[in-house]
């Protein structure tokens, strides 16, 4: 393999895929990226066996071929080279030589035949989705995914197609986030669970305008975003029936200014227990009182005017979960639906159904 390209033409694709190249690997080949040069295009592939990223760009190919190179070292070299310089990469046996101006680097290589790649995913469903819509689905729900939960199916996000609706749901067993977007054309019903790392990599890649192609197979999901191809394994498991968790008709509805409530929760949280993050909400007509205390016998109390006409209620919540939900909403007003001290609350924009947040209560 021998190629010549401007520094930026290789640096860009390399930065796109490096997120899945782990520093510590069980297999040495996974610390490398696969460079494949053919027909005046260079594709760079990185993988951790769960998520695969492939980014490509036009280059001058003098000799087609493939090589694997240590990913982090290659990125550091390209970052250190001067802007706009011309770079030549050539394989020489088990080595790869990189030349740029008066600089020369010789890097070790491993056989490209050993590099694991996902060619076909056996797509059973293909969707064209606006990038902004998928980005919003992830932004508004990803924080509710579990981290290293023994219930492995919670360590990811449910993506569900249901007629003209694409829905994202995430839960860690203590709170749940749901967001949905309308598709231009109807899709057949399907449910897949995308692992946490795949969700966060996809979120990082989604920034532009335009659409992307989403292909869903039995074991993989693939998204093609411009010149970047993202592929992730799916979690093989059954996601909880989230519909049962969402309170259908909370009997008490508290409405208030979203930003005022968020700031009040943040202030009160300063003196909450660092481990359990519990706060007490006391609801009465026109007024919400928020209280927190910790093992050092310190206390915080804040009050916010609210729209509420009903009987008084006291209920405890993890303040982090409430703050995450309020931050994810982009409306000026927020509605918190409550029933009793032992029932979950429903947080959403007044009258909205596209984004919902469910938080389980705490005993304080």
C-alpha angles and dihedrals in degrees: 000000000000126000139166123204144147113272092247093053090064099030093059097055090040092056090049094059103032093087092078095046104099121212093221116046137181087209117045092215090064090066087063132075121223115235115197119183122191138136093008093303130108120205121193119200128194126179143169092192089258100059126027125193125190121185125178139190139175115267138158108268114199093169122015119224147105137266138170118223132181101272102211094046092049091051092049091050093050092047090052095050118095117265117267096013122143117245130199121199120190134169120229112181107296092348135078119211120207120194127186119164106308094342122101128181128183114201131187119247136201124211110282089216088071093055111107113231132175108224107170126017098189093241113215095177133028124193134183107216131177109249090228092055095052090044090054092049090054096040092053097047113022096090091066094062115113121245117224093335116170085232089077093190089068092059091084146031130277114230111193132183116202115170107297093351130094109195133189121199129179130176138167094193093263100063137010133210123198129181131168138190132194117245122216092232132029119262129200114258114271140153126203132169114222113202120246096253091050091051093051093047091049090049089054092052096048108086110111138078125258130052137299133211114241117196120188120198133173095267105012143044120209131193124189111204111178106295094347123089118198121194126178134179115240125235109250103222145091116270116221117264093261094184090073091056098054109089107240101202116005108201096217122052121194116191125189148142106295096214095045090051092046092052092047092051090049093052093047093045091065090079098037122113105282092222103041100026092206124171129179121228118203110193123195133151109302096352139078118194116198119197135180135176137175140204090272088067091247119145139197129192130182134172131209129186112241141177104250134133112181145081122312119270136183120200137161129224141173100258093212091063092051092047092050091053094047091048092051093054116083099195123107093230129046133201121210114194116206134176111173139332092274100047130086120256125232118221121193144127110283109276094357123129102175096081124033133170125197121196123186117225125249130221109238 
